[in-house]
Amino acid sequence: MQFIDQAEIEVAAGKGGDGIVAFRREKYVPAGGPSGGNGGRGGSVIFVAEQNLQTLLDFRYNHRFQGENGTRGGPNNCTGANGKDLMIEVPCGTAVYDAQTGELFGDLIEPQQTLLVAQGGKGGLGNQHFLSNRNRAPEYALPGLPGEIKQLRLELKLLAEVGIIGLPNAGKSTLISSLSAARPKIADYPFTTLIPNLGVVRKPTGDGTVFADIPGLIEGAAQGAGLGHDFLRHIERTRVLLHLIDATSDDVVRDYNTIQQELKAYGRGLAERSQIVALNKVDAVDRETVDLEALATQLNHLSYAPVFLISAVTRIGLEPMLQQIWEILEQIKPAQELEV
């Protein structure tokens, strides 16, 4: 399945049905009168958040969605049928913007949450509505109103509580595969991971917490370099950032600063988000030439965040790191309350 997290579409609500001109022609009714019914309301376009969807792939080739038109009124004061509302399913975490102005129409986070994006047109009035003392036989009715037409931009922002960030080959995919049942592609070359991967990590209480492995962060990511610009939006909703650093790197501090600068450049509060720093691949470091404890202390002074020495492959240090994550999650507000 392809991972598509952006799409532009056009939605058009249904047109209201026309009112009609009609007069009563019934036996034993001596004075007839106008009896033209109103047109039915046009169908609206409504988005529905669906928990089982993970991508906006359905909108890659289908760019226009049309609500059903209302039907015209009938004689004997009969109102036309309303057009059926068009319900469009989108993944939880989809933000809906006006494609032209950038205005946010709504954010669909909760399962089955709905968002009205295009209102159906009102039905026209039949000639029965224009009966008066001065006009006993009105011979006109109103047409139905057109429905709203909107150009929309959809953005999917993954709903994860913990975002795993770091330079390519820091071991993010290996870590999420060690902590959860997720099985992302893992290889020893940069940009192995081309899409965000989600994994559910179980707390000691049995509750599940969603972790997201965010790919492609390199220097210049916030300006469009690498894959990071495309996927930085997926950590906007996270409550904790787990910054993974390759302990075998020739300059650990440089690697740390590179990611932090990209978070600041992207903005939207990412640089101020709660963080944990983890030096990964400690099992591959020559302890005689590299003082890991000194590196951890240096990073702690830079980040003011807890620093852990771990190995995603051998699971060294994972439990203390997870315990710190659970404690932070208990202290901060839920993801849906964060401003995104």
C-alpha positions in Angstrom: 0.0 0.0 0.0 1.3 3.4 -1.0 1.7 6.0 1.7 0.1 9.3 0.5 -0.2 12.0 3.1 -1.2 15.0 0.9 -3.9 15.6 -1.6 -5.8 18.4 -3.3 -9.5 17.8 -4.3 -12.6 19.7 -5.3 -15.9 19.0 -3.5 -19.2 20.2 -4.8 -22.4 20.0 -2.8 -25.7 19.2 -4.6 -28.0 21.8 -6.1 -31.3 22.4 -4.5 -34.4 21.2 -6.5 -36.5 23.7 -8.2 -39.9 24.8 -6.9 -42.8 24.3 -9.4 -45.9 26.1 -10.5 -49.0 24.0 -10.1 -52.7 24.5 -9.3 -55.2 22.2 -7.6 -57.6 20.5 -10.0 -59.7 18.4 -7.7 -63.3 17.3 -8.0 -65.6 19.1 -5.5 -62.9 21.8 -4.8 -64.6 24.9 -6.2 -61.8 27.4 -5.8 -58.5 25.4 -6.6 -55.5 27.5 -5.8 -51.7 27.3 -6.1 -50.3 23.9 -5.0 -46.7 23.9 -6.4 -44.3 22.2 -4.0 -40.8 23.2 -2.9 -37.7 21.6 -4.2 -35.6 19.3 -2.1 -32.3 20.3 -0.4 -29.1 19.4 -2.2 -26.8 16.9 -0.6 -23.9 18.2 1.5 -20.3 16.9 1.4 -19.1 15.6 4.8 -15.8 14.1 5.8 -15.8 11.2 8.3 -12.7 10.1 10.2 -12.1 6.4 9.8 -9.7 4.6 12.2 -8.9 1.8 9.8 -7.5 4.1 7.1 -3.8 5.0 7.1 -3.2 6.9 3.9 -4.9 9.4 1.5 -4.3 7.1 -1.4 -8.0 7.2 -2.4 -7.6 10.8 -3.4 -4.6 10.4 -5.6 -6.6 9.7 -8.8 -10.1 10.8 -7.7 -10.0 14.6 -7.4 -13.6 15.6 -7.6 -16.5 14.7 -5.3 -20.1 15.6 -6.0 -23.1 15.6 -3.7 -26.5 14.5 -4.9 -28.9 17.2 -6.3 -32.3 17.7 -4.7 -35.4 16.9 -6.8 -37.9 19.4 -8.0 -41.1 19.9 -6.1 -44.4 18.2 -7.1 -48.0 19.2 -7.3 -50.4 19.0 -4.4 -47.8 20.9 -2.2 -45.4 17.9 -2.4 -41.8 18.8 -1.5 -39.1 17.2 -3.6 -36.7 14.7 -2.1 -33.5 15.9 -0.5 -30.3 15.0 -2.2 -28.3 12.3 -0.3 -25.3 13.7 1.6 -21.9 12.5 0.3 -19.9 10.9 3.2 -16.2 10.8 2.4 -14.0 8.6 4.7 -10.5 10.0 5.6 -7.9 8.7 8.0 -7.9 9.9 11.6 -5.4 12.8 11.8 -6.5 14.5 8.5 -6.4 18.2 8.5 -8.6 20.0 5.9 -7.5 23.3 4.5 -8.8 25.8 1.9 -6.4 25.1 -1.0 -6.5 28.8 -2.1 -6.3 30.7 1.2 -4.7 28.1 3.5 -7.5 28.5 6.1 -7.9 25.4 8.3 -11.5 24.2 8.0 -11.1 21.4 10.5 -9.0 18.7 12.0 -10.4 15.1 12.2 -8.7 13.3 15.1 -11.3 11.2 16.8 -12.8 8.1 15.1 -16.2 8.8 13.4 -15.7 12.6 13.9 -17.4 14.5 11.1 -16.7 17.8 9.3 -19.2 19.5 6.9 -17.1 21.0 4.1 -19.7 21.9 1.5 -23.3 22.8 2.3 -26.0 21.6 -0.1 -28.1 24.2 -1.9 -31.6 25.1 -0.6 -34.6 24.0 -2.5 -36.6 26.6 -4.5 -40.0 27.7 -3.3 -43.1 26.5 -5.1 -45.9 28.9 -6.1 -47.9 28.0 -3.0 -45.6 30.3 -1.0 -46.5 33.3 -3.0 -50.3 33.2 -2.5 -51.6 36.4 -1.1 -54.7 38.6 -1.0 -53.5 40.5 -3.9 -52.3 37.5 -5.9 -54.6 34.6 -5.7 -53.0 32.6 -8.5 -49.2 33.2 -8.5 -47.6 31.8 -11.7 -44.0 31.8 -10.6 -41.7 29.7 -8.4 -38.0 29.9 -7.4 -35.2 27.7 -8.7 -33.1 25.8 -6.3 -29.8 27.3 -5.1 -26.5 25.8 -6.1 -24.4 23.9 -3.6 -21.1 25.1 -2.3 -18.0 24.3 -4.3 -14.6 24.1 -2.4 -11.0 23.5 -3.4 -9.5 21.6 -0.5 -6.0 20.5 0.5 -5.9 17.4 2.8 -2.9 16.8 5.0 -2.5 13.6 7.0 -0.6 14.0 10.3 0.0 10.7 12.0 -1.5 10.3 15.5 1.5 9.1 17.5 2.4 10.0 21.1 6.2 9.5 20.6 8.1 10.5 17.5 11.5 8.9 16.9 13.8 11.4 15.1 17.4 11.4 14.0 19.7 11.4 11.1 19.5 8.6 8.5 21.1 5.3 9.8 20.7 6.4 13.5 18.8 3.1 14.0 15.2 4.5 14.2 13.7 1.6 12.2 15.6 -1.0 14.2 14.4 0.6 17.5 10.8 0.6 16.5 11.0 -3.0 15.4 12.6 -3.9 18.8 10.0 -2.1 20.8 6.9 -3.2 18.8 5.5 -5.6 16.3 6.2 -3.1 13.4 8.5 -4.6 10.7 9.9 -1.7 8.7 12.6 -2.2 6.0 16.1 -2.1 7.7 19.4 -1.8 5.9 22.8 -0.2 6.4 22.4 2.6 3.9 20.9 6.1 4.3 17.2 6.7 3.4 16.2 3.1 3.8 13.0 4.3 5.4 10.9 6.2 2.8 7.7 6.5 4.8 6.8 7.0 8.4 6.4 3.7 10.3 4.0 3.2 13.2 4.4 0.7 16.1 2.4 0.1 19.2 4.6 -0.2 22.4 3.0 -1.8 25.4 3.2 0.0 28.8 3.6 -2.1 32.0 -0.1 -1.4 32.6 -0.9 -3.1 29.3 -2.0 0.1 27.5 -0.6 0.7 24.0 1.4 3.8 23.0 1.9 4.6 19.4 5.5 5.4 18.3 6.3 6.9 14.9 9.6 6.4 13.1 10.1 9.7 11.1 12.4 9.2 8.1 14.7 11.5 6.1 15.8 14.2 8.5 19.0 15.8 7.3 20.5 19.2 7.3 18.2 21.5 5.4 15.1 19.3 5.9 12.9 22.2 7.0 13.7 23.9 3.6 13.0 20.8 1.6 16.2 18.8 1.6 16.0 15.1 1.8 12.6 13.6 2.9 12.3 15.5 6.1 10.2 18.4 4.8 7.6 16.0 3.6 7.4 14.2 7.0 8.1 16.8 9.6 4.4 17.4 9.8 3.9 13.9 11.3 5.7 14.8 14.5 3.5 17.9 15.1 1.0 15.9 17.1 3.5 14.0 19.2 3.8 14.6 22.9 7.4 13.4 23.2 10.3 13.3 20.8 12.9 10.5 21.1 16.1 11.9 19.5 18.2 8.9 18.4 21.9 9.5 17.7 24.4 7.1 16.3 27.1 6.6 19.0 29.6 5.4 16.3 29.4 8.8 14.5 32.6 10.8 14.3 30.8 13.9 15.8 27.9 13.1 18.0 27.4 16.8 19.1 27.2 17.9 15.4 24.6 15.3 14.7 22.5 16.4 17.7 22.7 20.1 16.7 21.8 19.3 13.1 18.4 17.8 14.1 17.7 20.5 16.6 18.3 23.3 14.1 15.9 21.6 11.7 13.2 21.5 14.4 13.7 25.2 15.1 13.6 26.0 11.4 10.4 24.1 10.9 8.8 25.9 13.9 5.2 25.0 15.1 6.6 24.3 18.6 8.7 21.3 17.7 11.9 22.6 19.2 10.1 23.1 22.6 8.5 19.7 22.6 9.5 17.3 25.4 12.6 15.3 24.4 14.6 12.3 25.3 18.1 11.8 23.8 19.4 8.2 23.2 22.9 7.3 22.0 22.3 4.2 20.0 24.6 1.4 18.9 26.7 1.5 22.1 27.4 -2.2 21.5 29.4 -1.3 18.4 31.5 1.4 20.2 35.1 0.7 21.3 34.9 1.7 24.9 38.7 2.1 25.2 38.7 5.0 22.7 35.3 6.5 23.2 34.0 7.7 26.6 30.3 7.2 26.2 29.5 8.6 29.7 31.3 11.8 28.8 29.4 12.1 25.6 26.1 11.5 27.5 27.0 14.3 30.0 27.9 16.7 27.1 24.6 16.0 25.4 22.7 16.4 28.7 24.2 19.9 29.1 23.2 20.8 25.6 19.7 19.5 25.6 18.7 19.7 29.3 17.0 16.4 28.5 17.6 12.8 29.8 20.3 11.0 27.9 20.3 7.2 27.6 22.9 4.8 26.3 21.1 2.1 24.3 21.4 -0.6 21.7 18.3 -1.2 19.6 19.8 -4.5 18.3 20.7 -6.0 21.7 18.1 -4.1 23.7 20.7 -2.7 26.1 19.2 0.3 28.0 15.7 0.1 26.5 13.7 -0.4 29.7 15.1 2.6 31.6 14.5 4.7 28.5 10.9 3.5 28.1 10.3 4.1 31.8 11.3 7.7 31.4 9.0 8.1 28.4 6.0 6.7 30.4 6.8 9.2 33.2 6.9 12.2 30.8 3.6 11.1 29.1 1.9 11.0 32.4 3.0 14.6 33.1 2.0 16.3 29.9 -1.3 17.0 28.2 -2.8 14.6 25.6 -1.8 14.9 22.0 -5.2 16.3 20.8 -4.8 19.2 23.2 -1.5 20.3 21.6 -1.7 23.2 19.2 -0.8 22.0 15.7 
